[in-house]
Amino acid sequence: MDTATKSKVDVDVVESQQRDEDEITLDSILIRIGQFGKFQVIIFLLICLPMMFNAIFSVTYVFTASSVVHRCNITECDTAESSYDEPWTEFAIPMKGSNLDQCKRYASLTEANTTTTISTRLIDDFAAERKEKLSMCTANDFSTNEIETCSTDNFIFRDEEVTISNEFNIFCSDEWKLSLVGTLNNIGQFVGIPIGGFISDRYGRRTALAFGGFVAAILGIVRSFATSYTFFVIFEFLDSLASSPLYSVCFIVGIELVGPKRRVLACSLVTIFYAIGEMLLAIFAKYFQNWRVLLRIMYIPALVLFIYFWILPESVRWLLSQRREEEAKAILKRAAKVNKRELPEHSLDKLILANREKLANTTEGKFPIKLAFTTLFWRIANCSFCWIVNVLVYYGLSLNAVLLDGDKYNNFVFIAMVEIPGFLLPLVIMDRFGRRHSLFGCMFISGLCCLATIFMPKDEAIGQLILFLIGKLAITASFQVLYFFTSEIFPTNLRNSLLSFCSMMGRFGSMVAPQTPLLAKYYENAPAILFATTAITSACLSLLFPETTNLILPATMEDADKIGNSKEKQPNSYDVENTHL
């Protein structure tokens, strides 16, 4: 260890020892043993894996239940060798936007030909047949004034992609079944997030993570063998229910694991792996375009999460809140040893005594969820609304990815890449401007971008794209700040449950987001106005939250309530540390 590093460590230890006389907290212990040392890095790498799988589990339906590009089989023109793009489609099939209509065709003026199909004709010479048919397919053979509906089982496909759409014959008037998959996925998250939060707070972060990830992997593999649409959607719902808590549990593990000055860094890095998971999904979906194969490739590796029951240490904060003191001490000693720091036994004893005193003086019990909704009602309500808005705008902007021309797989990768700087932005702004103002600023900017699209000329594709990317980046950063904020304004014994509750309320936003394009049928700018007004309104309401920057994570309901009532910054165990880091 060089002289400068050794001197820095000595200063940290002396400062921590001096503070021991007044107060012993877990944060002061973490400062002593290293806020983000080798031990925390190992745990960080472990929780990055389930974070990636959570992204994959959450959005796999985008590719497995997507509509495949198709057009009507024009029987009087198409042969067995026909492709999606044929020269005569321009007068045989109407356009829908910039593409061929997938479910309509122009009526044929040659009645004899309309009843003839390749499946009923016995012609040996396909070249001759093709030549004969092409001679019939002219603009004069179709009536552009009369449009017919295609046969629901007779289409020409552009690509070799296989989803449940062409697997289970879901086209045209039945395509609502494809949208229903995404809705059921979000309903599964709505149900699963609070269940996962309850398991996490009652039985441990590690249990919720390992159990949820492993069960989701099993359900996803089983879904890949679905023999019907009903079979598929049932397991889509169950998979989403099991996997939905993974994100919040990974985030909680990260925020409870490291020292106060390294929380933003650690959790920002962890959540980047959510975007990486999305990118990996799109890349694999591009090269494995059969939905059954894709599910098996993405879900089988997730079975490894089962071993997290043994290799992932439990959260020390949770262990202390459950009075499992010896286990907490053992993990802290192990962390100190791995980080090559000294941790005197008397410091641990003081921590345990202080924890016992705090738990003994509280009458709220181990899981005071009813008391929380009484004492912190307005905070929970405001937080829930903020979650709904963030999820609504986040997914609403994602659904407008059609602004990006090109391959849908590449577009999905680009959208995920935009999220990475959004996840990192809180590193720059949260400690500098505080949690409240960072949350306010990000939501406000995203709302302004949505509002600006209303006044942007429709032919300004580059301008629209820039606004889209800035808005998506800002709401992603807002989402990240919101996770921190929600984790810091609630007590340890309810942290995951209340974060999960607010996240569950946010699912209302994700359920509404897919329906927002319907508003455009009544008024073109309605979705943008909705996103802008809700984002700006919630941004203003976020200023009512208590500021939590540089405050000790509340351990009890009383601690959490004091954050909002205190007019001055609470004393903490790392004010001096902040001047050195």
Secondary structure, 3 states (H helix, E strand, C coil): CCHHHHHHHHHHHHHHHHHHCCCCCHHHHHHHHCCCCHHHHHHHHHHHHHHHHHHHHHHCHHHHCCCCCEEECCCCCCCCCCCCCCCCHHHHCCEECCEECCCEEEEECCHHHHCCCCCCCCCCCHHHHHHHHHHHCCHHHEEEEEEEECCCCCEEECCCCECHHHHCCCCHHHCHHHHHHHHHHHHHHHHHHHHHHHHHHHHCHHHHHHHHHHHHHHHHHHHCCCCCHHHHHHHHHHHHHHHCCHHHHHHHHHHHHCCHHHHHHHHHHHHHHHHHHHHHHHHHHHHCCEHHHHHHHHHHHHHHHHHHHHHCCCCHHHHHHCCCHHHHHHHHHHHHHHCCCCCCHHHHHHHHHHHHHHHHHCCCCCCCHHHHHHHCHHHHHHHHHHHHHHHHHHHHHHHCHHHCCCCHHHHHHHHHHHHHHHHHHHHHHHHHHCHHHHHHHHHHHHHHHHHHHHHCCCCCHHHHHHHHHHHHHHHHHHHHHHHHHHHHCCCHHHHHHHHHHHHHHHHHHHHHHHHHHHHHHCCCCHHHHHHHHHHHHHHHHHCCCCCCCCCCCCCCHHHHHHHHHCCCCCCCCCHHHHCCC
